[in-house]
Amino acid sequence: MTTIADRRKTFRQLHESGCFVIPNPWDAGSARYLASLGFKALATTSAGAAWSMGYADGQTPREKMLTHIAEIVQATDLPVNADFEGAYADDPQALAEGVRLCIETGVAGLSIEDFTGDRTDPLYAFDDSVARVRAARAAIDKAGGDVLLVGRAEGLIRNRPDFDDILRRLAAYRDAGADCLYAPGLTTAEQISAVVAVARPKPVNVLMGQPSALTVADLAALGVRRISVGGALARSAWGGFMRAARQIAEQGSFNGFTDAAPSAPLNTLLANRER
């Protein structure tokens, strides 16, 4: 097994050049499968984790989320970036405590959102958002500084699609100590290029959670350093499960199992895990 320090060093190196995909498992088994495909790092998904535990996205209790993040960290030798939502706090001091707890799970990176959790007033005020990033940065530095901090501007997916404001926030998060910048919801090459430019010299994460004509090579050419998929893999798994279950419930048919993964390779992959 690699050490946590080794994983954190590797994770930072991945952000220094090139472009890599950081897929999002939702449990230990999916993490181990993704590792078997040769991916260099993994990221948790708050949505996928929530659904696996029977919660809506954003409603998973902090302790359960921390336990889940630790399980993903322990599942493979790969560096893990935690989708830690808003760190379960409004106040910067409380946020810093949440960041400290997340660091203790062994993550190599973690992201902090500017989403309030209130869909009627979805974004923290600009100055408050910047203060939250500074608090996360200070908490990481106090813990040793080797965990990578991702600053997230959530406006595009929270019904606040003011792109100028998103760019302003990303620039401020960069200056407040974020190591990587992320604005989920980018859909065009023009938007992505603008984010890469404003984030420079910091790397940019782009979410590819929907079908797109853009490829990994296209995103790399635009200057994107890393690509995540959020809850899309979990949604894909849920899609197959829901279709098969509905056929049984509504038609009495078992043909939904046609594309099911065979048991043998799954058992081979997951065999001999330390208990």
C-alpha positions in Angstrom: 0.0 0.0 0.0 1.2 3.5 -0.7 1.4 6.0 2.1 -1.0 8.9 2.4 2.0 11.2 2.0 3.0 9.5 -1.2 -0.6 9.8 -2.5 -0.7 13.5 -1.8 2.6 14.1 -3.5 1.5 12.1 -6.5 -1.8 14.1 -6.6 0.0 17.4 -6.7 2.3 16.2 -9.4 -0.7 15.2 -11.6 -1.8 18.8 -11.5 1.5 20.2 -12.7 1.3 19.2 -16.3 -0.9 17.4 -18.9 -4.5 16.4 -18.4 -6.0 13.5 -16.5 -9.4 12.1 -15.8 -10.4 11.7 -12.2 -13.6 9.5 -12.2 -16.0 9.4 -9.3 -16.8 6.1 -7.6 -19.7 5.9 -5.2 -18.6 2.9 -3.1 -15.5 0.8 -2.5 -16.3 -1.7 -5.2 -16.7 0.9 -7.9 -13.5 2.6 -6.7 -11.6 -0.7 -7.1 -13.0 -1.2 -10.5 -11.9 2.2 -11.7 -8.4 1.7 -10.2 -8.2 -1.5 -12.3 -8.7 0.5 -15.5 -5.6 2.5 -14.9 -7.0 5.8 -13.7 -4.4 7.8 -11.7 -6.7 9.3 -9.1 -10.3 9.2 -7.9 -12.8 11.7 -6.6 -15.8 11.1 -4.4 -19.2 12.2 -5.5 -21.6 13.7 -2.9 -24.6 12.7 -5.1 -23.5 9.1 -5.7 -22.6 8.7 -2.0 -25.9 10.1 -0.9 -28.0 7.9 -3.1 -26.1 4.8 -2.0 -27.0 5.6 1.6 -30.6 6.5 0.8 -30.3 10.3 1.0 -30.9 13.0 -1.5 -27.8 14.9 -2.7 -26.8 17.4 -0.1 -28.6 15.7 2.8 -26.0 13.2 3.9 -25.0 13.8 7.6 -21.4 14.9 8.0 -20.3 11.9 10.0 -21.7 9.5 7.4 -20.0 11.4 4.6 -16.7 11.4 6.4 -17.0 7.7 6.9 -17.8 7.2 3.2 -14.8 9.3 2.1 -12.5 7.3 4.4 -13.9 4.1 2.8 -13.0 5.3 -0.7 -9.5 6.4 0.5 -9.0 2.9 1.9 -10.3 1.0 -1.1 -7.3 1.6 -3.4 -3.8 3.0 -3.5 -4.9 6.0 -5.5 -5.0 9.6 -4.4 -8.6 10.6 -3.6 -10.2 14.1 -3.9 -13.2 14.6 -1.6 -16.4 16.2 -2.8 -16.9 17.8 0.6 -19.7 20.1 -0.5 -19.8 23.2 1.6 -17.8 21.5 4.5 -21.1 21.4 6.5 -20.7 24.9 7.8 -21.6 28.5 7.0 -19.1 30.1 9.4 -15.4 30.1 8.3 -14.3 28.8 11.7 -16.7 25.9 11.6 -15.8 25.3 8.0 -12.1 25.0 9.0 -13.0 22.3 11.6 -14.9 20.4 8.9 -11.9 20.6 6.6 -9.6 19.3 9.4 -11.9 16.3 9.8 -11.9 15.6 6.1 -8.1 15.8 6.0 -8.0 13.1 8.7 -9.7 10.6 6.3 -6.5 10.6 4.3 -7.7 12.5 1.2 -5.2 14.0 -1.2 -7.5 16.9 -2.1 -10.9 18.3 -1.2 -13.3 20.8 -2.7 -15.2 23.6 -1.1 -18.4 25.0 -2.7 -19.9 28.5 -2.6 -23.5 26.9 -2.6 -25.4 27.7 0.5 -27.7 24.7 0.4 -30.7 27.1 0.1 -32.0 27.0 -3.5 -33.9 30.3 -3.0 -30.6 32.0 -2.0 -28.0 29.6 -3.4 -24.7 31.4 -3.3 -22.8 32.8 -0.4 -22.0 36.5 -0.8 -18.8 37.2 -2.6 -16.8 38.3 0.4 -18.1 35.5 2.5 -17.2 32.9 -0.2 -13.7 34.2 -0.4 -13.4 34.1 3.4 -14.5 30.5 3.4 -11.8 29.6 0.9 -9.2 31.4 3.0 -10.4 29.5 6.1 -10.1 26.2 4.2 -6.6 27.2 3.1 -5.6 28.0 6.6 -6.9 24.7 7.9 -4.9 22.8 5.3 -1.8 24.8 6.0 -2.1 24.1 9.7 -2.4 20.4 9.0 0.7 20.4 6.9 -0.3 22.0 3.6 0.0 18.9 1.4 -3.7 18.4 0.7 -4.8 20.1 -2.5 -7.6 22.7 -2.2 -10.2 23.0 -4.9 -12.3 26.2 -5.1 -15.7 25.7 -6.6 -17.9 28.4 -8.2 -21.4 26.8 -8.3 -23.5 29.5 -10.1 -24.0 27.7 -13.4 -25.6 24.7 -11.7 -27.5 26.7 -9.0 -29.6 28.9 -11.2 -27.2 31.8 -11.0 -25.6 31.7 -14.4 -23.8 35.1 -14.3 -20.6 34.1 -16.0 -18.8 37.3 -15.2 -19.5 36.7 -11.5 -18.3 33.1 -11.8 -15.0 34.3 -13.3 -14.7 36.9 -10.6 -15.2 34.3 -7.9 -12.7 31.9 -9.4 -10.1 34.6 -9.6 -10.7 35.5 -6.0 -10.6 31.8 -4.9 -7.3 31.5 -6.8 -5.9 34.5 -4.9 -7.3 33.2 -1.6 -5.3 30.0 -1.8 -7.2 27.5 -3.9 -4.8 25.1 -5.7 -7.3 24.2 -8.4 -10.4 26.0 -9.8 -13.7 24.4 -10.7 -16.9 25.8 -12.1 -19.3 22.8 -12.7 -21.7 23.4 -15.6 -19.3 24.6 -18.3 -20.6 23.4 -21.7 -18.8 25.2 -24.4 -15.1 25.5 -25.4 -15.4 29.3 -25.1 -16.5 29.1 -21.4 -13.8 26.5 -20.6 -11.1 28.7 -22.3 -12.3 31.7 -20.3 -12.1 29.8 -17.0 -8.6 28.4 -17.9 -7.4 31.9 -18.6 -8.7 33.5 -15.4 -7.5 30.6 -13.2 -3.9 30.7 -14.7 -1.4 29.7 -13.4 -3.6 27.4 -11.3 -5.0 24.2 -12.9 -8.7 23.8 -13.8 -11.1 20.9 -13.3 -13.9 20.5 -15.8 -17.0 18.4 -15.1 -18.2 16.1 -17.9 -21.4 14.7 -16.5 -23.5 14.7 -19.7 -22.9 13.4 -23.2 -20.7 15.8 -25.1 -18.9 16.2 -28.4 -15.9 17.3 -26.4 -13.3 14.6 -25.8 -10.5 14.3 -23.3 -8.1 15.4 -26.1 -10.3 18.4 -26.8 -10.3 19.5 -23.2 -6.6 19.0 -22.9 -6.1 21.2 -25.9 -8.1 23.9 -24.2 -5.7 23.8 -21.2 -7.9 21.8 -18.8 -5.7 19.9 -16.3 -8.2 17.4 -14.9 -11.7 16.1 -15.8 -14.2 14.7 -13.4 -17.6 13.1 -14.0 -19.4 13.9 -10.8 -22.5 11.6 -10.2 -22.7 10.5 -13.8 -21.2 7.0 -13.3 -23.5 6.5 -10.3 -26.5 7.8 -12.4 -25.5 5.4 -15.1 -25.6 2.5 -12.7 -28.9 3.7 -11.3 -30.2 3.9 -14.8 -29.5 0.2 -15.5 -30.9 -0.8 -12.2 -34.1 1.2 -12.5 -34.8 0.0 -16.1 -34.4 -3.7 -15.1 -36.5 -3.2 -11.9 -39.3 -1.5 -13.7 -39.5 -4.3 -16.3 -40.0 -6.8 -13.5 -42.5 -4.6 -11.7 -44.5 -3.5 -14.8 -44.0 -6.3 -17.3 -43.0 -9.3 -15.3 -40.0 -9.5 -17.6 -36.4 -10.3 -16.7 -34.9 -9.1 -20.0 -33.5 -6.0 -18.3 -30.7 -8.3 -17.1 -29.3 -8.6 -20.6 -26.5 -6.1 -20.1 -25.8 -7.0 -16.5 -22.1 -7.5 -15.6 -21.2 -11.2 -15.1 -20.3 -12.3 -11.6 -17.0 -14.0 -12.3 -14.9 -11.1 -13.3 -16.3 -9.0 -10.5 -15.5 -11.7 -8.0 -12.0 -12.0 -9.5 -11.4 -8.3 -9.3 -12.6 -7.9 -5.7 -11.2 -11.2 -4.3 -8.6 -11.2 -1.5 -9.3 -7.8 -0.1 -8.1 -7.5 3.4 -10.9 -7.8 5.9 
